[in-house]
Amino acid sequence: MSEKPTVLFVCVHNAGRSQMAAGYLTALAGDRVEVLSAGSEPKDQVNPVAVAAMAEAGIDISRNEPKILTVDAVKESDVVVTMGCGDACPIFPGKRYEDWELDDPAGRAIEAVRPIRDEIRRRVEQLISELELR
């Protein structure tokens, strides 16, 4: 793994889970890691309820835009974290892959999104500890 690892978060719409995870990793690891997020079928905007839930945690993801998953994004990444994107994510040897089974926040009220957000934070903190960032 490079001195500054690249982590890619992938979900179908790149509008909820992957955006929240990217927001947490950016906030908690700072410039010690390169953070990417993408979706196999990106929406036109980040889920407003996910934006509100992250704002409650002091993290602003309101300016983020969903992006399409590319082969290059996967190639550039040291760690690829998928969240319900099925087989849409290309597999390359030598990469670390994790699949985080998390409920999709789409169409849910903020009361239902908060536990998803909190579980994402827990997993991001675990990932940071495993990456041994300097």
C-alpha positions as CSV (number, residue, x, y, z in Angstrom):
1,M,0.0,0.0,0.0
2,S,1.3,3.5,-0.8
3,E,2.3,5.9,1.9
4,K,-1.0,7.7,1.4
5,P,-3.6,5.0,0.7
6,T,-6.6,5.6,-1.5
7,V,-9.9,4.3,-0.3
8,L,-12.9,4.0,-2.7
9,F,-16.5,3.7,-1.3
10,V,-19.0,2.3,-3.7
11,C,-22.8,1.9,-3.5
12,V,-25.4,1.8,-6.2
13,H,-26.5,5.5,-6.2
14,N,-23.5,7.1,-4.6
15,A,-26.1,9.3,-2.8
16,G,-26.2,7.9,0.8
17,R,-24.0,5.3,2.3
18,S,-20.8,5.8,0.2
19,Q,-21.1,9.6,0.6
20,M,-21.5,9.4,4.4
21,A,-18.5,7.0,4.6
22,A,-16.4,9.3,2.4
23,G,-17.4,12.2,4.6
24,Y,-16.4,10.5,7.8
25,L,-13.1,9.2,6.4
26,T,-12.2,12.7,5.1
27,A,-13.1,14.3,8.5
28,L,-11.4,11.7,10.7
29,A,-8.3,10.9,8.6
30,G,-7.7,14.3,7.0
31,D,-5.0,14.4,4.4
32,R,-3.5,11.1,5.5
33,V,-5.7,9.3,3.0
34,E,-7.1,9.9,-0.5
35,V,-10.9,9.4,-0.4
36,L,-13.1,8.5,-3.4
37,S,-16.7,7.5,-3.7
38,A,-18.8,6.4,-6.7
39,G,-21.9,4.5,-7.7
40,S,-22.8,2.0,-10.4
41,E,-26.0,3.9,-11.1
42,P,-25.4,7.4,-9.5
43,K,-28.4,9.7,-8.7
44,D,-28.4,13.3,-9.6
45,Q,-27.8,14.5,-6.1
46,V,-26.8,13.3,-2.6
47,N,-29.7,12.2,-0.5
48,P,-30.9,15.2,1.5
49,V,-31.6,13.1,4.6
50,A,-28.0,11.7,4.5
51,V,-26.8,15.3,4.2
52,A,-28.9,16.3,7.3
53,A,-27.8,13.3,9.3
54,M,-24.1,14.1,8.6
55,A,-24.7,17.8,9.4
56,E,-25.9,16.6,12.8
57,A,-22.5,15.0,13.2
58,G,-20.7,18.2,12.2
59,I,-19.8,17.0,8.7
60,D,-20.9,18.9,5.6
61,I,-21.4,16.7,2.5
62,S,-24.0,19.0,0.9
63,R,-21.6,20.0,-1.9
64,N,-20.8,16.5,-2.9
65,E,-22.0,15.1,-6.2
66,P,-22.7,11.5,-7.0
67,K,-20.2,10.1,-9.5
68,I,-20.2,7.1,-11.8
69,L,-18.0,4.1,-10.9
70,T,-15.1,3.8,-13.3
71,V,-12.5,1.0,-13.8
72,D,-9.8,3.7,-13.3
73,A,-11.2,4.6,-9.8
74,V,-10.9,1.0,-8.7
75,K,-7.4,0.6,-10.3
76,E,-6.2,3.8,-8.4
77,S,-7.5,2.5,-5.0
78,D,-5.8,0.5,-2.4
79,V,-9.0,-0.3,-0.5
80,V,-12.4,-0.7,-2.2
81,V,-15.4,-0.8,0.2
82,T,-18.7,-1.8,-1.4
83,M,-22.1,-1.3,0.1
84,G,-24.7,-3.2,-1.8
85,C,-23.5,-2.7,-5.3
86,G,-23.5,-6.4,-6.1
87,D,-21.2,-7.5,-9.0
88,A,-21.0,-4.0,-10.5
89,C,-17.5,-3.4,-9.0
90,P,-14.6,-4.7,-11.0
91,I,-12.1,-6.9,-9.2
92,F,-8.4,-6.4,-9.5
93,P,-5.7,-8.6,-7.9
94,G,-3.8,-7.0,-5.0
95,K,-6.6,-4.7,-3.8
96,R,-8.2,-5.0,-0.5
97,Y,-12.0,-5.4,-0.8
98,E,-14.6,-5.1,1.9
99,D,-18.3,-5.4,1.6
100,W,-20.2,-3.5,4.3
101,E,-23.8,-4.7,4.6
102,L,-25.7,-1.6,5.5
103,D,-29.3,-0.6,5.1
104,D,-29.9,1.9,2.2
105,P,-31.0,5.3,3.6
106,A,-32.9,6.1,0.4
107,G,-36.5,6.9,1.2
108,R,-36.0,6.7,5.0
109,A,-36.7,9.3,7.7
110,I,-33.8,10.8,9.5
111,E,-34.6,8.7,12.6
112,A,-33.9,5.6,10.5
113,V,-30.8,7.1,8.9
114,R,-29.0,8.0,12.2
115,P,-28.2,4.4,13.1
116,I,-26.9,3.8,9.6
117,R,-24.7,6.9,9.9
118,D,-23.4,5.8,13.3
119,E,-22.6,2.3,12.1
120,I,-20.7,3.8,9.1
121,R,-18.7,6.0,11.5
122,R,-17.8,2.9,13.6
123,R,-16.7,1.0,10.5
124,V,-14.7,4.0,9.2
125,E,-12.9,4.3,12.5
126,Q,-12.1,0.6,12.4
127,L,-10.8,1.0,8.8
128,I,-8.6,3.9,9.9
129,S,-7.1,1.8,12.7
130,E,-6.3,-1.0,10.3
131,L,-4.7,1.3,7.7
132,E,-2.2,2.5,10.4
133,L,-2.2,6.0,8.9
134,R,0.8,8.1,9.7
